[in-house]
Amino acid sequence: MTGLGWIAAIVIGAIAGWLAEQFMRSNMGILMNIILGIGGALILNAILMAVMGSTLGGWIGQLIVGFIGACLLIALARMLRRAA
């Protein structure tokens, strides 16, 4: 997560993961919310850097990126679970 410290990244990741969990109607737990929020933000930030050359900055920008990334990870996990 660009420009944030570790504690802020964990807090924002947890909030983004929880929001994605509520939006996608899944039941993951707090640890998985943190992992999904941070992982989603890392993946989507990498994609944004490759495509646009920059990412959304600040707390709100990273919350949005983490939320979208976590939703994408939840959707990907559902697709893989159905395929298996």
C-alpha positions in Angstrom: 0.0 0.0 0.0 1.6 3.1 -1.3 2.7 5.7 1.3 1.3 4.0 4.4 3.0 2.5 7.4 2.5 -1.2 8.4 -0.1 -0.4 11.1 -2.1 1.8 8.7 -1.9 -0.8 6.0 -3.2 -3.5 8.4 -6.1 -1.2 9.6 -7.0 -0.1 6.1 -6.7 -3.7 4.8 -9.0 -5.0 7.6 -11.6 -2.3 6.8 -11.4 -2.9 3.0 -11.6 -6.7 3.6 -14.6 -6.3 5.9 -16.4 -4.1 3.4 -15.7 -6.5 0.6 -16.9 -9.4 2.8 -20.2 -7.5 3.4 -20.6 -6.5 -0.2 -19.8 -10.0 -1.6 -21.9 -11.7 1.1 -19.2 -14.1 2.3 -18.2 -15.1 5.8 -14.4 -15.1 6.1 -13.4 -13.9 9.5 -11.1 -11.0 10.6 -7.8 -12.5 9.7 -8.9 -13.4 6.2 -10.4 -9.9 5.9 -7.0 -8.4 6.6 -5.3 -10.8 4.2 -7.8 -10.1 1.5 -7.7 -6.3 2.0 -4.0 -6.1 1.9 -3.5 -8.7 -0.8 -6.2 -7.1 -2.9 -4.6 -3.7 -2.5 -1.2 -5.0 -3.4 -2.4 -6.8 -6.5 -4.6 -3.9 -7.8 -1.8 -1.3 -7.0 0.6 -3.4 -9.1 -2.0 -3.5 -12.0 -2.6 0.3 -11.7 1.1 1.0 -11.7 1.6 -1.1 -14.9 -1.4 0.4 -16.7 -1.5 4.0 -15.6 1.9 4.6 -14.0 0.5 5.6 -10.7 -2.0 4.5 -8.0 -4.6 6.2 -5.9 -2.9 7.9 -3.0 -3.8 8.5 0.6 -6.0 6.5 3.0 -9.2 6.8 1.1 -7.6 5.9 -2.2 -6.0 2.8 -0.7 -9.2 1.9 1.0 -11.0 2.0 -2.4 -8.2 0.0 -4.1 -8.2 -2.5 -1.2 -11.9 -2.9 -1.4 -12.0 -3.5 -5.2 -9.0 -5.8 -5.0 -10.5 -7.9 -2.1 -13.8 -8.2 -4.1 -11.8 -9.5 -7.1 -10.0 -12.0 -4.9 -13.3 -13.2 -3.4 -14.8 -13.6 -6.8 -11.7 -15.5 -8.0 -11.8 -17.8 -5.1 -15.5 -18.5 -5.8 -14.7 -19.3 -9.4 -11.9 -21.7 -8.5 -14.0 -23.4 -5.9 -16.8 -24.0 -8.5 -14.3 -25.3 -11.0 -12.8 -27.9 -8.6 
